[in-house]
Amino acid sequence: MHLRSGKWEALVVATILGLTLGAAPASAQEPSGAALYKQHCKACHGGKGVPSQQMLTFYPALKALADTGAFAKLPTDSVIAAMRHGKGTTMNTFTGVLTPEQMTAIATFIKTL
């Protein structure tokens, strides 16, 4: 009886340990720049980085993120700074809304548009 009890305890400990270790990588995954862009940026900048005519009517200075590849050459830190501090009077800050890791993921994604 004692032997069975030891095997049962070992199985329970192994299961708990496996679940705990298996959960760690999922929480450490990098955020998806594409998903975050869709959630926070698409409404103004468009799904493919080109604002709609309607948005340009409201915000004529709104830049296309994919028009000339200028954003591909722009340092990631500059894109993050725009998200962190806002841009002009039309783009609000995302500080407190997005984490630094999420801002980096979006900036990296924008460079692929």
N, C-alpha and C positions, 0 to 999 in steps of 0.2 A: 504494500500500500504506500509506503514511504517513497518508493522508486517512482510510482505513477505521479505522485504529488510533485516530485522534483521535475519530471518531464513537463507537467502541466504549467508549473511556474516558469520554466525555461521558455515554453512556447508563448506564454503571455508576455514575458519580458522581451522576447525577440520580436513579437508583433508590435508592441508599443515602440520599441526602438526603430523598427523598420518604418512605421508610420511617421515617427518624428523625423528621422533622417530623410525620408522621402518628401516631406513637406518643405524642408528647408530650401531646396533648389527652386521650387515654384515661387516662393516669396522673394527670391533673389533675382528673378528674371528681370531683364531690362524692359522698360516700358516701350510700347509700340508707338513709334513716331507717327505712323500712318493713321492709327486709330485715334491718337490724341489730336492730330491735325484735323481729322474729320469732325471730332467733337468740338474743338475750340476755334478753329481757323477757317474752316470751309465756308461758313456762312458769309464771310466778307471776302475772302481771297479766292473762293471757288474751289471745287473739288480737284482740279488739276493745276491750281495755282494761277488761274486767270479769273479775275472778278467778273461777275455778270454785268451787263449794261445797266441793270437796275441799281446795283451797288455803286457803279461809277457815277450814276446820276446823283446819288446821295453823297458820295465821297469822291469827287473828281481827281483828287491826288492819290487815290488808292493805287498802290503799285501791284503789278502782276508779278508773282513770284517766279513764274516760268517763262517770261517773255523773251529775254535775251541771254539767259544763262548767267546774268549778273549775280544772282543769288548763289549760284554754284561756286563762283569765285570769292564771294564774300566770306570773311572768316566766321566760323561758327559762333565765336564770342560776340560778334556784332549782331547777329540774329538773336542770340540769347539776350543781349542788352536791350533790344527793342521789345522783347517780351517782358523783360524784368521791369523796365522803366516806362513802357508805352512809347508811342511815336506821335509827336505833334499833339494836336487836340482831338484826333479821331481814334487812335488806337489806345485803348486802356491798358494799364499794367496787368500782367498775369501773376505778379507776386502775390502769394497767399492763395492763388488758385491752382497753380502748377508748382511742382517741386523742381529743384534744379535739374534733377535727372530727367524729368518729363520735358523740360524746356530744351535740354540737350537732344533728346530723342526727336522732338519736333524740328529743331534746327538742322539736324542731320537729315531728316526726311525731306525737308524743304529743298535741300541741295540736290535731291534726286528728281525734282519736278521738271 
